[in-house]
Every structure is written in structure tokens, then in C-alpha cells.
Amino acid sequence: MNKKICVVLVLVFALSCLAACGGDYIDKASQNLNKYIIQLSYDEESQIISGVETFVFTNDTENTFDVLKFHIFANAYRQDAPMPIVAQNQKVKAYVNGYSYGEINFDKISVDGVDAAYSIGGDDNDILEVPLGKSLYPGQSVEVEMIFEIQLANIKHRLGYGDNTVNMGNFFPILCVIRNGEFLTDSYCCNGDPFISEMANFEVGLIAPENFVVGTSGDLILTEQITGGVKRTYAAKSVRDFALILSKNYTAQEKVTGKTTLTYLYFDDENYEQNAAICEQALEYFNNLFGAYPYPTLTVAQADFCFGGMEYPRLVMVSAEQENEDYQWSIVHEIAHQWLYGLVGNDQYRDAWMDEGLTEFVTLMFFDAHSEYGYDMKTEIATMMKSYTTYVDVLSSYLNTFDTSMQKPLNEFVSEQEYVYAAYVKGCLMFYDLYDTMGEARFKKALLSYIDTNKLEIASAQDMIDGFSIVYGVDLTGWFEAYLTGKDILSQVK
Ligand SMILES: [Zn+2]
């Protein structure tokens, strides 16, 4: 054997390892995850979703549990919910046909086949507590079955129906994240995305009329004709949530990008070719920036939605009611979330700046790298800076003092506007400053490293700070803290 052959063999081995180690980490991780098996039936006339959820939980912590706690965000749509589902200024856009309400009701909950005396609590009646009737020790498993009905509200929101789409986001009981043996039971908040969840495996069956086109967080694994409709079953491994969107009016554009089948679903888009193309460009760009998207499908779905868009694993909703420039910005922003929220999670309740600020900045990087869309990074940053300082100046003079800290729970932002300026605008300016300080090459290297180190996990703020510090070779803790606590002097941003 000569050396040249050796080199080729080593190279072949290295390449096959890279291929095997790529998306396969999704499969590998899935072997140790909790599982949700959810059977759903959607009735168009009553706008009711009937469901049976089987949740298989394995206690992989060092703690012992006698109760499991779940978020039931479907209850946030109740008429008497103390926390409004949207801020006052969004109500006209959300409730286009007048106020409408929804909720989730349980018929029965059982644990390992035995009826459970469950209770519903939390600040917004959106935390479900299921006593296990025994102590669940580390390493032990339990199966919780829940039979429920969800009444959908007529609202252009994460969960609800509009004239064109039925949006099913954050709809099913999902386990609260466990930290140090305690469940994180933050209730719904209309500021931001008040969600945090761990990776899990899903199998979701949906019975719906056949003329509905469905976008989901999973792969279609089975289609069965049944009386009154069709049952479609989807599966997804290692995702932190599962959402669906249905429409009778969808047209689909499908394209393979890298190893991912990318589907663009739209019901009203005269620029559909251009917008399908930007989906593809965004996926390609972020594949390079963050490392290859590890899932086989990604669906970008036009939606009846009162905000710009909403991210779910492998599925994003983009509001149809935007001018094309804003629409395209939303598409790119939501695709970036596939890594910044999807693959690497964060506590979106307390650290919204981590995903929203960075997502906004990498969206700007995308547009700066694609000059055909007419954006220029320096111009956009200058505009953002002006908007931010004007906002702070006006509020500071009005209130005498103004809190510009970014790292606080969603319910401590006094308004949605304050949240948006802190998490998105100031967040984007902060990451631009970091990019400008580190230089493009090191900033990009740090992004790759942050994603690779924290993939499939929920990263803390310190994980992110460490990621940038290691690549830069300087401890950036103080630098980040100045921004996060509001002690920064933003006018120094060039
Ligand atoms: Zn976002």
C-alpha cells in the first residue's frame, strides 16, 4: 500500500464519517427522548379539534416526581383569561370578524391506564398538573393519556382559524421544562413567544376533509381513506414542538435544497415564484452560516396571522397581510429561527433577545449578501439606530427614566413595543456591534461553533456568551452584560 492510497482511504473514511455524523445526530438523539403520540380529528363546521394524546415520559433527571406539569396554551384563548391573547393595539388585526374565544377541555386523563385526578392552575389557567399516583424515580417511565377537545377561536393567531387557514400552533398539552427538579410553569404572555420546550419525538395523526392541504412539523408517513375524510399520519424525531396548518386554498411549490425538501404553501401570492425562490436562498444561506439543516423537510406556509410570522420546528407561518418586502423579510427571519430556537433552543420567556435579536441580525446578513433585494447593512443599522434612540429619548423624557435592559421575563416588559425594541431592535444592534468588533470571519466562526456546541439543547445566555468569547479569544461577559442590563451606550455603535 502506498501513501497516496492511504491518504485517499483516510479521506474516504473521513467523508463517510462526516456524512454519517451529519443529520444522523437527529436520529441518534431521538433514541433517548420523550414521545408524544397524538390523534386529532378536525371538524370544520364546529371548529373543534378532538384529540387523544399519549405522552411517554422517561425520568432522565436525578429527581423523583409524583406529578407532571404541562402547558395548555389553548386555554389562553378563553374569554375570561386574565392575560389578553394579544396586546390592545393588535386586537383589530387579530379579531377581524369580532371577538371570538377558544379553550381546551379534558374528558379524561389517565396514568398507566389509571384515571388521574388532574387539576388546572397557573396564572392564566394554562398549567395542567397530572398526579402520577406514585413516585417516579430516575430512569423510570410513565405513560399519560389525555382525551380532550379544543374549541378554536376565529382569530388570526398561532391557534385559531381565519378565512384561509386553520393554524394549529402551541395547541396540545406539552411538558413544562424541568430545571433542577422543578417545572417551569410560566403562564402565557402576549409579549413575545412565551414558550420553552425540550426536544421530543412525535407521531401525529390528523383526520380532516380530503380537500385540505396540510403543512406540518413532520414527515407524512401514512395516508388512510376513512369515512368522512382522510387520516394523515406524520412523524418527527428530535423536534421541540409540533405544529400544523391547514387550508383548502393552498397551492404548493416544492423544491429540494441540500438534503431538505422545501415546500412553499400559499393561497394568495402573485409573487409566488420569487417568494419560493427566497425560501430556497434563505435555506442555502443559513445552511452555510449555521451548518446543514438536519431535517428532511421544511414548510413555509402563508397564513392568516396578525404578526409577521411564527416559527415552529420544520414549519413556519408567514402572514399573508404584508407588503412583499416585509413578507420576504418575514420568510427569511422565520427560516433563520429553524436554527435559533429550533435546533438550538433558549429560554424564550427570559432570554428572548437570544433568538430574536440574533435572528433579526442574521436576516440582515442574508439581505446584505443578496444585493438584488436592495438592502445594505450599514444603512439598515443606521435606520434601526435612529428608531431605537428616538424611542428611548421620547420615553425617557416622558417617564423621566426608562429601563433599556433586555434580559427580563416577558411579563416584565411594560408593553409589546418595549419588548420589540429590546429583543429585536436593540438585540439586532447588539449583534451588529459584536459582528463589527469581531470581524465577519470570526463572527461567522462563532455562530457555527455556537450551533454545533448547543444543538438539540436549550442554551443559556452564558452558553452564547462563551461561544463568542472562545472564538474571539476575549471574555465578552462584561460586554454582553452592559447591553443586557441597559448600561450600554448605544450611540457608540458605528
Ligand atoms: Zn422571530
Residues whose N, C-alpha, C, O or C-beta is under 5 A from the ligand:
A	BS01	ZN	E356
